[in-house]
Amino acid sequence: MAENILSKKYKLVVIGGSAGSMEVILGILAELKRTLSLAIVIVLHRKKNGESLLVDLFYSRTSLVVKEAEEKEKILPGHIYIAPADYHLLIEKDFTFSLDFSEKVHYSRPSIDVTFETAVDAYGESLICILLSGANADGALGVKKAKAAKGLTMVQNPEDAEVSFMPTQAIAIAQVDLIVDGAEMGAIINNLSAQ
């Protein structure tokens, strides 16, 4: 990793994923330190119907607080927030969440791009955007915007991804900082949190 990436102070990690990303996310959560100084937001494409077991599943893998993001909730370090099903999750400039029911983006609500792009507006270069396995282009434009704002961009190695289309699209339009296998991501987040 470049020295300037390691020396920066990061406050928020936004992880976007779709088809094939769940195992990677569970692996990341299992590695996160209890003393994590970052907040983490996870945006997954998922069905709107049925009870969500994601909070319980994620909580079983980490000692950090895990919860669904709520309207006007303050974003706190050491917390993991999950975008609710069927809402876009926006990050406001006062570091709170907004939930939005507007049109789907890339056939998805929540849209990874919507969260990435609003996170860039709020956090700028103190943001880390991570894009994982998936079958559409959602997240690629958000990665590009984060890179332009000097945030840290990381995508799953397409050869490691169960569905390579999503990370491949980001690599095609943005000069991402890190292209890594999913198994490496938890340690990288821990290292960046320690700065």
N, C-alpha and C positions, 0 to 999 in steps of 0.2 A: 504494500500500500504506500502511496505517496506520502511524504512527510507532512504536507499541508493538510491532508485528510486526517491524519492521526492527531494533529495538534489542535484541531478545531473543537469547539464546545457544541455538542448536539443536545437538543432538548426533546425532540419528538421523532419517533420512528413510525412510519405508516407502511404497513405490509398489505399488498394487494394480491389476491389469488383467485383462481377459478378452478376448472377441472384439473385434478391431479395435484393440487397444492396442499391438501389437508395434512398429509404425512409430514411434509416439510415444516408446516406451521407447528405441529405437535413436537417435532424434533427441536425446533427453535425454543419453544416454551420450556422444554425439559432442561435446556442448558442455561437459561437466564439466571443471573445471580440475584440473591435476595436483596442486595444493596444497589440494584439498578437505579441509576439517576435519571433515566429517560422515561417518558411515557410512551406507550405503544398503542397504536390504533390498527385494528385488523379489519380489512374490508374483503368480504368473500361474496362471490355470487352464490346465492342459495335460494331455495324455493320459499315463497311467502307463506305457504300453507303449513300447518302442523306446528307443534310446540318445539321451540328451539332448545336443543340440548347442548348447544355449543359452549355456553358459559360453564356448565358442569364438566364437560369434556376437557376444556382448556384449563379449568381450575385444578383438575386432577393431575395436570402435568407441571404445575408451577406453584411456587410459594407466594407469588405476587397476587395482588388483588385483581380479579377478573370480573368484568361486568359489561352489560350492554350500555352503550352510550345513550345518554338522555338529553333532552332539549335543555339548553342553557347550563349544562353541567360544566364545571371548571375542570380543565385537564391537569392532572396531577402526576408528578414523577412516580415511578415505581408501580404504576397502574397499567393494566391492559384493558383496552376498550374494544368492544366488538360493534361493528355497524349493524343496527337492527335490520331485519329482513324487510324488504319492500319500501325502504326509505333511503334517499341519498343522505349521506352524512357529511355535513359541511363543518369546517373548522373556521371559527370567527377570529378576527384580529385581536379580540380580548381573551383568546385562548379558552374559549368555550365551544360547545357543540351546538349546531342547529340541525334539525331533521327536516327534510324536504320531500314532498310527494310529487314533484314535477315529473315531466316525461322521462321515460327510460333513456339512458345513454348507452350506446353499444348493446341495446336490447337488455340492459341490466339496471336494476335499482335494488341495492345500492350500486353506484358506478364507482369504480376505482379512480377514474380520471377526475371525477367531481371532488372526491376527498383529497387526492394528491394536489390538485390545482388550488383548492382553497387552503390547504396546509402550507403550500408555498407562499401564498399571500400573507399568511399569519407568521410563519416561522422563518422564511427565507433560508439563509445559509446554515441555520441551526437545525435543519430538517434532514432526515434520512428517508428516502423512498426506496422500498424494496418491492420488486415485481416478480411473481412466481409463475408457475405453470398455469396455462389456460388456453382456451380455444378461440378467443377473439382478441381484438386490438385494444380493449379497455386497459388503461394504465399507461400506454406508450406515450401519449401526449403529455400526461402528467409527469412522467419521468423526464421528458424533454424540457418541460417548464422548470422542474426542480434543478436540472443541470444548469440551465441558463441563470438561475438565481444563486448558483454556487452552493446548493445543497448537495448532499452525498447521494449518488444514485447507485443502486445495486440490483442486478437482475440474476435470476437463476440461470445457470449455464443451460442453454437449450438442449444440449446432449444429455443432461442430467434430468431434465424436466419430463414428466409423464406426457404432457401435451406442450409442445415447444412453441406454438404459434405466438402466444402472448409475449414471452421474453424475446423472441426473435423480432417481433415488431418494434419493441423498444430499442433494441440494438440497431435496427435499421435506420431509425430516425434520430437517435441521440447518441452522443459519445459517452456512454455510461462509464462510471468510475470503476466498478467492480463487476465482473462476470464470474460467479462462483457456484459451486455445487451447493445444494440445499443443506447438506450436512455441515458445512463450514459457517453457516450464517449466524448461529447462536453465539459462537465464540467471537465472531467479528463484532456483533452488537455489544457483547460484554466488554471487549477491548475499547470500543468507541465510547462506551458509558464511563469508562475509567479515566478518560482524559480530563 
